[in-house]
Amino acid sequence: MDKNKIHIQLVWGALLVLMGIAFFFQIPQAMARIVSIESSTLEIGFVYFCLYLIDLGLLVGGVKKLYANYMLLKKTDAADDNIT
């Protein structure tokens, strides 16, 4: 893979992690608005579960993308050093 693409993927992974962190702190504020709508406790619990599951997906996906592309970048740099 081209180094520019790897760098773009690293930035994308970092943005996913940052968005996951921001979303984690936003969930309680969003839930306060959602709770104000009359609904059952089961529905509120399900919404909590879904929001935290989405957040977990953002965090894990971002960390996985960062790790994989960082290792790919290291391997590409090592290959470039061996060529020259």
N, CA, C and O of each residue as an XYZ file, in Angstrom:
336
protein
N       0.856     -1.175      0.000
C       0.000      0.000      0.000
C       0.902      1.239      0.000
O       1.974      1.245      0.605
N       0.455      2.256     -0.673
C       1.190      3.514     -0.756
C       1.252      4.185      0.627
O       0.304      4.106      1.408
N       2.383      4.843      0.914
C       2.544      5.483      2.224
C       1.505      6.561      2.466
O       1.067      6.748      3.602
N       1.099      7.279      1.420
C       0.074      8.322      1.594
C      -1.252      7.708      2.034
O      -1.948      8.264      2.883
N      -1.595      6.565      1.456
C      -2.839      5.890      1.857
C      -2.757      5.404      3.300
O      -3.737      5.458      4.043
N      -1.573      4.930      3.686
C      -1.402      4.467      5.065
C      -1.567      5.637      6.029
O      -2.212      5.501      7.069
N      -0.986      6.783      5.690
C      -1.124      7.950      6.551
C      -2.584      8.404      6.644
O      -3.045      8.798      7.715
N      -3.298      8.350      5.541
C      -4.727      8.711      5.562
C      -5.498      7.745      6.454
O      -6.374      8.163      7.211
N      -5.177      6.455      6.371
C      -5.842      5.465      7.219
C      -5.510      5.673      8.694
O      -6.360      5.463      9.558
N      -4.268      6.088      8.986
C      -3.900      6.383     10.368
C      -4.702      7.571     10.907
O      -5.169      7.548     12.046
N      -4.853      8.594     10.090
C      -5.649      9.759     10.502
C      -7.103      9.348     10.702
O      -7.745      9.774     11.661
N      -7.622      8.520      9.795
C      -9.010      8.052      9.904
C      -9.205      7.246     11.197
O     -10.219      7.397     11.878
N      -8.238      6.397     11.529
C      -8.321      5.629     12.769
C      -8.296      6.522     13.989
O      -9.042      6.301     14.943
N      -7.437      7.538     13.963
C      -7.373      8.478     15.089
C      -8.687      9.233     15.232
O      -9.148      9.473     16.348
N      -9.289      9.608     14.111
C     -10.574     10.308     14.166
C     -11.677      9.404     14.719
O     -12.547      9.869     15.454
N     -11.645      8.126     14.373
C     -12.630      7.187     14.923
C     -12.491      7.084     16.441
O     -13.488      7.077     17.163
N     -11.254      7.003     16.917
C     -11.030      6.916     18.364
C     -11.497      8.199     19.043
O     -12.171      8.144     20.072
N     -11.145      9.351     18.478
C     -11.572     10.618     19.073
C     -13.096     10.746     19.076
O     -13.678     11.237     20.043
N     -13.734     10.306     18.001
C     -15.192     10.362     17.947
C     -15.808      9.416     18.980
O     -16.825      9.742     19.593
N     -15.197      8.253     19.172
C     -15.677      7.318     20.194
C     -15.574      7.903     21.590
O     -16.478      7.733     22.408
N     -14.465      8.600     21.867
C     -14.300      9.237     23.178
C     -15.326     10.353     23.358
O     -15.952     10.459     24.413
N     -15.497     11.182     22.333
C     -16.461     12.284     22.419
C     -17.884     11.742     22.578
O     -18.674     12.281     23.352
N     -18.205     10.681     21.845
C     -19.538     10.096     21.917
C     -19.796      9.492     23.295
O     -20.918      9.543     23.799
N     -18.744      8.915     23.908
C     -18.883      8.347     25.245
C     -19.330      9.403     26.250
O     -20.171      9.132     27.107
N     -18.772     10.605     26.145
C     -19.155     11.674     27.069
C     -20.458     12.349     26.669
O     -21.055     13.056     27.481
N     -20.907     12.151     25.448
C     -22.153     12.755     24.972
C     -23.371     11.886     25.315
O     -24.488     12.398     25.392
N     -23.172     10.605     25.517
C     -24.294      9.687     25.749
C     -25.156     10.102     26.944
O     -26.378     10.132     26.802
N     -24.588     10.424     28.118
C     -25.463     10.811     29.239
C     -26.312     12.046     28.938
O     -27.462     12.121     29.373
N     -25.769     13.007     28.206
C     -26.543     14.198     27.856
C     -27.676     13.849     26.883
O     -28.790     14.361     26.999
N     -27.375     12.980     25.938
C     -28.414     12.568     24.998
C     -29.488     11.743     25.702
O     -30.673     11.864     25.392
N     -29.072     10.912     26.642
C     -30.040     10.080     27.346
C     -30.961     10.917     28.229
O     -32.118     10.550     28.435
N     -30.466     12.030     28.748
C     -31.334     12.903     29.546
C     -32.491     13.421     28.695
O     -33.621     13.534     29.170
N     -32.199     13.732     27.440
C     -33.276     14.180     26.540
C     -34.196     13.033     26.163
O     -35.408     13.219     26.050
N     -33.633     11.851     25.970
C     -34.445     10.699     25.570
C     -35.347     10.251     26.721
O     -36.492      9.859     26.492
N     -34.844     10.308     27.949
C     -35.628      9.885     29.119
C     -36.828     10.804     29.311
O     -37.862     10.375     29.822
N     -36.699     12.069     28.905
C     -37.814     12.999     29.062
C     -39.017     12.589     28.204
O     -40.147     12.987     28.486
N     -38.775     11.805     27.173
C     -39.870     11.255     26.369
C     -40.423     10.061     27.126
O     -39.668      9.193     27.567
N     -41.729     10.016     27.276
C     -42.317      8.934     28.052
C     -42.161      7.611     27.323
O     -42.648      7.437     26.206
N     -41.475      6.687     27.973
C     -41.307      5.344     27.434
C     -40.995      4.404     28.593
O     -40.764      4.846     29.718
N     -40.989      3.124     28.310
C     -40.781      2.146     29.379
C     -39.300      2.040     29.747
O     -38.419      2.461     28.997
N     -39.062      1.478     30.899
C     -37.700      1.293     31.388
C     -36.924      0.341     30.491
O     -35.721      0.512     30.297
N     -37.596     -0.648     29.949
C     -36.950     -1.606     29.065
C     -36.436     -0.906     27.801
O     -35.332     -1.184     27.333
N     -37.241     -0.006     27.264
C     -36.817      0.731     26.071
C     -35.619      1.626     26.375
O     -34.702      1.726     25.560
N     -35.616      2.271     27.526
C     -34.504      3.135     27.912
C     -33.230      2.303     28.070
O     -32.157      2.718     27.633
N     -33.350      1.147     28.686
C     -32.199      0.260     28.834
C     -31.649     -0.206     27.499
O     -30.436     -0.295     27.311
N     -32.552     -0.502     26.573
C     -32.131     -0.925     25.238
C     -31.418      0.206     24.511
O     -30.429     -0.034     23.818
N     -31.900      1.422     24.658
C     -31.258      2.576     24.022
C     -29.864      2.787     24.608
O     -28.915      3.037     23.865
N     -29.728      2.689     25.930
C     -28.406      2.773     26.567
C     -27.461      1.721     25.975
O     -26.331      2.026     25.593
N     -27.945      0.485     25.907
C     -27.132     -0.605     25.382
C     -26.685     -0.316     23.949
O     -25.515     -0.498     23.613
N     -27.609      0.132     23.114
C     -27.282      0.398     21.708
C     -26.270      1.532     21.570
O     -25.333      1.435     20.777
N     -26.453      2.598     22.334
C     -25.524      3.729     22.233
C     -24.125      3.342     22.690
O     -23.139      3.714     22.054
N     -24.033      2.604     23.776
C     -22.708      2.176     24.238
C     -22.095      1.132     23.305
O     -20.872      1.067     23.178
N     -22.916      0.323     22.658
C     -22.405     -0.633     21.681
C     -21.837      0.095     20.460
O     -20.789     -0.288     19.940
N     -22.521      1.132     20.008
C     -22.008      1.951     18.906
C     -20.684      2.594     19.301
O     -19.738      2.631     18.515
N     -20.631      3.099     20.527
C     -19.409      3.724     21.020
C     -18.267      2.714     21.070
O     -17.145      3.029     20.674
N     -18.541      1.523     21.545
C     -17.527      0.482     21.593
C     -17.023      0.145     20.187
O     -15.830     -0.077     19.982
N     -17.942      0.109     19.230
C     -17.552     -0.146     17.844
C     -16.638      0.929     17.297
O     -15.674      0.626     16.594
N     -16.928      2.184     17.612
C     -16.065      3.275     17.175
C     -14.666      3.154     17.772
O     -13.664      3.288     17.071
N     -14.616      2.902     19.067
C     -13.323      2.812     19.747
C     -12.508      1.609     19.265
O     -11.332      1.751     18.929
N     -13.118      0.449     19.231
C     -12.393     -0.761     18.836
C     -11.985     -0.684     17.364
O     -10.870     -1.062     17.006
N     -12.883     -0.199     16.520
C     -12.550     -0.059     15.105
C     -11.411      0.912     14.869
O     -10.533      0.663     14.044
N     -11.428      2.023     15.599
C     -10.362      3.006     15.451
C      -9.027      2.482     15.935
O      -8.006      2.684     15.279
N      -9.022      1.809     17.078
C      -7.775      1.257     17.612
C      -7.245      0.158     16.692
O      -6.040      0.064     16.458
N      -8.143     -0.666     16.177
C      -7.728     -1.725     15.260
C      -7.121     -1.135     13.985
O      -6.101     -1.624     13.500
N      -7.735     -0.102     13.449
C      -7.233      0.550     12.249
C      -5.885      1.212     12.514
O      -4.983      1.132     11.681
N      -5.741      1.864     13.664
C      -4.471      2.479     14.016
C      -3.369      1.426     14.127
O      -2.286      1.596     13.567
N      -3.641      0.357     14.836
C      -2.639     -0.686     15.049
C      -2.228     -1.329     13.726
O      -1.039     -1.462     13.439
N      -3.214     -1.725     12.921
C      -2.912     -2.416     11.665
C      -2.119     -1.520     10.715
O      -1.152     -1.972     10.101
N      -2.511     -0.280     10.593
C      -1.816      0.606      9.661
C      -0.470      1.060     10.192
O       0.440      1.322      9.406
N      -0.320      1.161     11.512
C       0.980      1.491     12.082
C       1.969      0.362     11.802
O       3.112      0.613     11.418
N       1.523     -0.892     11.996
C       2.390     -2.031     11.708
C       2.730     -2.092     10.222
O       3.861     -2.413      9.857
N       1.769     -1.788      9.373
C       2.008     -1.765      7.932
C       3.000     -0.666      7.572
O       3.852     -0.858      6.705
N       2.894      0.467      8.222
C       3.820      1.574      7.977
C       5.232      1.198      8.427
O       6.208      1.508      7.744
N       5.340      0.528      9.582
C       6.657      0.088     10.050
C       7.265     -0.920      9.082
O       8.460     -0.865      8.790
N       6.436     -1.846      8.583
C       6.933     -2.851      7.645
C       7.357     -2.184      6.331
O       8.365     -2.566      5.739
N       6.597     -1.199      5.882
C       6.931     -0.479      4.660
C       8.225      0.310      4.834
O       9.059      0.343      3.930
N       8.393      0.946      5.994
C       9.624      1.692      6.265
C      10.826      0.754      6.325
O      11.897      1.093      5.820
N      10.666     -0.416      6.934
C      11.756     -1.380      7.021
C      12.118     -1.882      5.633
O      13.296     -2.073      5.327
N      11.119     -2.095      4.794
C      11.385     -2.558      3.423
C      12.094     -1.456      2.634
O      12.992     -1.744      1.842
N      11.703     -0.211      2.841
C      12.354      0.903      2.161
C      13.805      1.059      2.612
O      14.672      1.403      1.809
N      14.069      0.807      3.894
C      15.439      0.880      4.401
C      16.310     -0.220      3.838
O      17.498     -0.010      3.596
N      15.734     -1.391      3.627
C      16.506     -2.505      3.079
C      16.822     -2.310      1.610
O      17.846     -2.797      1.131
N      15.970     -1.610      0.889
C      16.179     -1.367     -0.538
C      17.324     -0.401     -0.769
O      18.143     -0.602     -1.666
N      17.383      0.654      0.044
C      18.420      1.669     -0.171
C      19.728      1.294      0.427
O      20.693      2.052      0.325
